[in-house]
């Protein structure tokens, strides 16, 4: 009588468990049962462990269920290996899915103007659930250099519009991207808003600053996560999306 491969069964169990953890983590956040950080750690760390475990167990299971072994469970080994590979691929591709456009840096405070970044108001400093600071560079003195290395394309945005026109357009673009605008100061040329990430519901604050430059204006942004040390490139991706939309409509 052929024996079952324990490794093949373990691979399938770990693959299914990892998939379940993803749904529990994201679902718990969407239903308000888990905080974004708790759900992210659950869906991220445990999924990675289960995914890697499923891949390893799946490979071992395939070896243990080869034709001459007399053991059953090759289908379970393949299924576990496939699920594990899918989970691992999802973790690895996280930065790409965030819209970061490639490499990411372990920072959560990103701006178009490292030398003169826009500042946040006290309302943002005291925003609900904020654990990170708002004084640039939040996260340490290495933040500017890490940003230069990871996001060299981020720079002030020049427009052939008056500051008043640029500010109005910037506000429309922010609202069009789904950001919640919380303050507009036309005298200072500043718009403040926040954005919520799709799956894990992390809240990131954004400030837009418009200044005159020659016959036109220059727009700078800063996007800062309320919690977490890194952002998987989400803040840089957000700034790029704003920049591209703003230039499309200019």
C-alpha positions in Angstrom: 0.0 0.0 0.0 1.4 3.4 -1.0 2.1 5.8 1.8 1.3 9.5 1.7 3.9 12.2 1.5 3.9 14.3 4.6 5.8 17.1 2.9 3.2 17.2 0.1 0.4 17.5 2.5 2.3 20.2 4.5 2.9 22.2 1.4 -0.8 22.3 0.6 -1.7 23.2 4.2 0.8 26.0 4.4 -0.3 27.4 1.0 -4.0 27.4 2.0 -3.1 28.9 5.4 -1.1 31.7 3.8 -4.0 32.5 1.4 -6.4 32.5 4.3 -4.1 34.9 6.3 -4.2 37.3 3.3 -8.0 37.5 3.3 -8.1 37.7 7.1 -5.6 40.5 7.3 -7.1 42.6 4.5 -10.7 41.7 5.4 -10.1 42.6 9.0 -8.8 46.0 8.0 -11.7 46.7 5.7 -14.2 45.7 8.4 -12.5 47.8 11.0 -11.6 44.7 13.1 -7.8 45.2 12.7 -5.7 48.4 12.5 -3.9 48.9 9.2 -0.5 48.1 10.8 -1.8 44.9 12.5 -3.5 43.7 9.4 -0.4 44.5 7.3 1.9 42.6 9.7 -0.5 39.7 9.7 -1.0 39.5 6.0 2.6 40.4 5.2 4.8 38.5 7.7 2.7 35.4 8.2 2.0 35.2 4.5 5.7 35.3 3.7 6.4 32.6 6.2 3.6 30.4 4.9 4.5 31.1 1.3 8.2 30.2 1.7 7.3 27.1 3.8 4.8 26.0 1.1 7.5 26.4 -1.6 10.1 24.4 0.3 7.7 21.7 1.4 6.3 21.5 -2.1 9.7 20.9 -3.7 10.5 18.3 -1.1 7.0 16.7 -1.7 7.7 16.5 -5.4 11.0 14.7 -4.8 9.4 12.4 -2.3 6.5 11.5 -4.6 8.5 10.8 -7.7 7.4 7.8 -9.8 9.7 5.3 -8.1 9.0 6.4 -4.6 5.7 4.5 -4.1 4.3 7.6 -2.3 1.1 9.5 -3.1 0.4 13.2 -2.9 2.1 14.6 -6.0 -1.0 16.7 -6.8 -0.9 18.2 -3.3 2.8 19.0 -3.7 2.2 20.8 -6.9 -0.8 22.7 -5.5 1.1 23.7 -2.4 4.1 24.8 -4.5 1.9 26.8 -6.7 0.1 28.6 -3.9 3.4 29.2 -2.1 4.9 30.7 -5.3 1.9 32.9 -5.7 2.1 34.2 -2.2 5.8 34.9 -2.4 5.4 36.6 -5.7 2.7 38.8 -4.2 5.0 39.9 -1.4 7.9 40.5 -3.7 5.8 42.5 -6.2 4.4 44.7 -3.4 6.5 47.8 -4.3 5.7 47.5 -8.0 2.0 47.3 -7.2 2.2 50.4 -5.0 3.1 52.5 -8.1 6.6 53.3 -7.0 8.0 52.6 -10.4 10.8 50.3 -9.5 13.2 50.6 -6.5 11.9 51.7 -3.1 13.6 53.1 0.0 12.8 52.3 3.6 11.4 55.8 4.2 7.9 57.2 4.7 8.5 60.9 4.1 8.9 61.9 0.4 9.0 65.3 -1.3 9.7 66.9 -4.6 12.0 69.4 -2.9 14.6 67.9 -0.6 16.4 71.2 -0.1 13.2 73.2 0.8 10.4 70.7 1.5 6.8 72.0 2.1 5.8 72.0 5.8 2.7 70.5 7.4 0.3 72.4 9.7 -0.4 71.6 13.3 -3.6 70.0 12.2 -1.5 67.3 10.4 0.9 67.1 13.3 -2.0 66.3 15.6 -4.0 64.1 13.2 -5.8 61.1 14.6 -3.6 57.9 14.7 -0.4 59.8 13.7 2.7 58.0 15.2 5.3 59.5 12.8 6.5 63.0 13.1 6.1 65.8 10.5 9.4 67.7 10.8 11.5 66.9 7.7 13.3 64.6 7.4 11.1 62.4 9.5 12.8 59.0 9.9 16.4 60.2 10.3 19.1 62.2 8.6 19.6 59.5 6.0 16.1 60.1 4.5 17.2 62.7 1.9 20.0 60.6 0.5 17.8 57.4 0.4 15.2 59.4 -1.5 17.8 60.7 -4.0 19.0 57.2 -4.6 15.5 55.5 -4.9 13.5 58.3 -6.5 15.8 60.5 -8.6 13.0 61.7 -10.8 11.1 63.6 -8.1 11.6 67.3 -8.5 9.7 70.6 -8.3 7.0 70.8 -11.0 7.1 73.9 -13.1 3.9 75.3 -14.7 3.1 78.1 -17.2 0.3 79.2 -14.9 -0.1 82.0 -12.4 0.2 80.8 -8.8 -3.6 81.2 -8.3 -4.3 79.1 -11.4 -1.8 76.5 -10.4 -3.2 76.2 -6.9 -6.7 75.8 -8.2 -5.6 73.1 -10.7 -3.5 71.4 -8.0 -6.6 71.2 -5.8 -8.7 69.8 -8.6 -6.1 67.1 -9.4 -5.8 66.1 -5.7 -9.6 65.7 -5.5 -9.6 63.9 -8.9 -7.1 61.4 -7.5 -9.5 60.6 -4.6 -7.6 62.5 -1.9 -9.5 64.2 0.8 -8.7 67.9 0.8 -8.7 69.2 4.4 -7.4 72.8 4.0 -6.7 75.4 1.3 -4.8 78.5 2.0 -4.8 80.7 -1.1 -2.7 83.4 0.5 0.1 81.0 1.3 -0.5 78.9 -1.8 -1.0 75.7 0.2 -3.3 72.7 -0.1 -3.4 69.9 2.5 -5.0 66.6 2.0 -4.8 62.9 3.0 -5.0 59.7 1.0 -5.9 56.2 2.1 -4.2 53.2 0.5 -6.5 50.7 -1.1 -5.9 47.4 0.6 -4.3 48.1 4.0 -6.0 51.5 4.6 -2.9 53.3 5.7 -3.5 57.1 5.9 -0.8 59.3 4.3 -0.9 63.1 4.6 0.0 65.3 1.6 0.9 69.0 1.4 1.0 70.9 -1.9 2.8 74.2 -2.1 2.6 76.7 -5.0 5.0 79.5 -5.5 5.6 82.0 -8.3 8.6 81.4 -10.6 9.2 83.8 -13.4 6.0 84.3 -15.4 4.7 81.0 -14.1 4.7 78.9 -10.9 6.4 76.0 -9.3 4.6 73.3 -7.4 6.1 71.2 -4.6 4.6 68.2 -2.8 5.4 66.2 0.3 3.7 62.9 1.2 4.2 61.5 4.7 2.8 58.3 6.2 1.1 58.6 9.6 2.4 55.2 10.8 5.2 52.8 9.7 8.9 53.1 9.0 8.6 52.3 5.3 5.9 52.7 2.7 6.8 50.2 -0.1 7.1 53.2 -2.4 3.5 54.4 -1.9 4.4 58.0 -1.2 6.6 58.3 -4.2 4.0 56.7 -6.3 1.4 59.1 -5.1 3.6 62.1 -6.0 4.2 60.7 -9.4 0.5 60.2 -10.0 -0.2 63.8 -9.0 2.7 65.1 -11.2 1.6 63.2 -14.2 -2.0 64.3 -13.9 -1.1 67.9 -13.2 1.1 68.1 -16.3 -1.5 66.3 -18.4 -4.1 69.1 -17.6 -1.7 72.0 -17.8 
